[in-house]
Amino acid sequence: MRAWALLACGLLLAACGVDGHVGARFRAERDLFRANQMYRDASIRPSLVKDADWRELAARYQGLTDRYSASLGATSPTTAEQELQTISAGALFAAARIFGSLQDSTQVLEIFGRLEREFGHMAAVAGEVALARAGIAEGRHDAESAIRYYQTVVDRVEPDPQDAGVAGAVLDLPLRIARLRANGHPEDAKDVYLQARRYYEDKVASHPGTLIQIDARTRLAEIAADLGDWRASTRSLRQVEADLRVQDPPPRDPAVIRYYIAGSMSRGDAPKDSLEQALESVLADYPQSDAAIQARGSLADLALVSGQIDEAIAHLDRLRADHPTNEEVGSQALLRKARALEGVDARWGEALEAYRAVAVEHPITEAALRAPLEIAAHYGRVGDETAVTAALDRAEKDYRGFVQRYPPGPRSFFARERLVQVLMLREQYDQAVQEMLQLGEDLSKTPQGPQLFVAAAQVAFTQLADTSRAITILDRAGGLYANADVGKWATGEAARLKGLRKP
Amino acid sequence: MSPILPLGVALRAWQSSASLLFRSAIWLPFLLMAGIQALALGLLLGFHHDLLLPVGAPLVEMLAGREAMHYPVLYLALPMMFAKVNLGINVLVASLASGVATVLFARAFGSANVGSAWRAAFRSWPVLIVLAALSIALVLGVSYLTSLVPEETRSGSRGVRWGVRALSLLLFVLVQSMLAYTTAWVVLRGQSIWPALRDSVRVAFRTFLPTFIVVGIPALLLYPFSYAVGRVEWIASKFRPEMVSALIGVQLFFELVATFVVVGAITRLFLWRMGAAR
């Protein structure tokens, strides 16, 4: 009996200590998990999901926030309450992401406003919103607003290079701000970089032996390079490399830093020999790193710039030999070899062979899809119209064959973009417009979508002199992106063209 | 002795037990146990509801830590949490329920010298609790023995993995077979802990193969459920986390039916052995 009484007392005491928000947090996590699962399912083939379904999912996320944020109080929240706030804010971000992919900037900005109003007291949320707003402002070339938002992030969020969210991006921002300011006032470059330099120097001093110190020192090197002081930049980077080499495992690849040193030297107009030595040292000291691939490529570029074609080709051949199973590296090296040979009049035969080899040896790569157009471009440059026609014929056949052979995906879309280029070069504008429209529909949820519609309307208007078709295309773009700037512009342009058509 | 004979005896015992499947009075103790298990499972699953939170949250935290109060961690920890709670239920409630059921089965099989089932079981409850705790301690000991096989050895070979599982199941069935008659000795013959243990082992040895078959076959049939419950992370990621609770629910239902049949069959074997001894 006594044991039961003790158990009851124990449970009663435990019950008194229960945080009332634990239950709501669990339910919010459950609802968010389910919504995320729906988002993941829809993201497998986003083009097959209707806009209405995406909006329904966004509403689901917003509903989650409505349901759980109502019970939150602002004063001294418990751990569960803080987590509930994070979940609610995260759900709103997810909704904003969906509206962003639907190009609905009105809804995105509305959600950002709500986030600032309801969750602005949370530094991470305020930082995320400011970062997103800065990105939008940069997209609109509004540097002043972008700087203001970036500064908000820097002021409110402590940097954490290992964080996947806003804290992971903070360390980049003072430099970004300085570059934006320097773009506007190149004459005051030294002054505008001063604030950033102070920020990074403070981080270097206050975070000894941490990743923050390493990353801050890397940014100091970038500042020095931006100001043309490549000696100071190289000094900073050498210090970073030394710091990284004593750590096991190093938090950043020291090979990349060594490669940056070469980059910094090249920006500082260092002598070619020193530059070569720096790049060779990456190959010698870090042969297994991806930076070694870039270093070998840069050595080839350096040789090309100095007119040493054979040396450049030797580097590119070595690149292919060292990475026989890496399709991207092999195809790019072969394409660059073809371009290098094309520059020498007497070696066009070898260049043509290399261009054709790209498609044969690495058929499903971007390089292979670029090669046919580059062959045609060469004949265009030398004024051989017959060869241009034959090369474009062959390129069109190749692209159509590729699109038929492979399922829709990034490579197939890339091939279709090249096909549009070929059709334009062949002055088959009607087919080009058709292809652009089909591609625009397939890529409607990507930034290329609106660009393709606008380009199709321009071709219809300027090359085909078909105002009605241009209006139809612009109306379609206006409907698809009604809440985005491009959609509003398309609707206005369609109205303008309709006005022009009236007698 | 021909292996057909023990199998025939085991089949007859099951048959006798199964013939009583529709006697509602015998189901009562089993339903009591199932009801308490369902309540415990419901409390763990619904701890986040405002009404249950004061009791559910401390319980979940006590069984699996603070992390288990998050979704979907709760479902990943559920089999472990429920197994812990079930240990308590087995010691406190299942011991009483099996005592009541043994008396009810004995009466249904025509054993004259048994009085009120509930009164007899309540009278012997403390002894039954000790015996149930002992049985659980032995089963946990068996699990501990199999856990001594190094993880690298197990993960390196499929054969070793399944060998360890088979050995674990075999030892479990052996322990259960040896202790199968303790409840009957206590509630039907009024014995105390030590004599009940001694005589249960004696009867189990004399009726070894039929007892081993009666206990072992249901354990083997139920094994896929415990195997699946052990793979909660895969189930939760492949389907939905809630599938874990559904799986435990189904497992409880089949365990309920199996327990009914096994308790009935063991009582039948016990009475048969006692009759033969006379």
Interface residues (C-beta under 8 A of the other chain):
Chain A: L11 A14 A15 G17 V18 D19 G20 V22 G23 A24 R25 F26 R27 E29 R30 F33
Chain B: F47 H48 H49 D50 L53 P54 V55 A57 P58 L59 E61 M62 M69 H70 Y71 P72 L74 P241
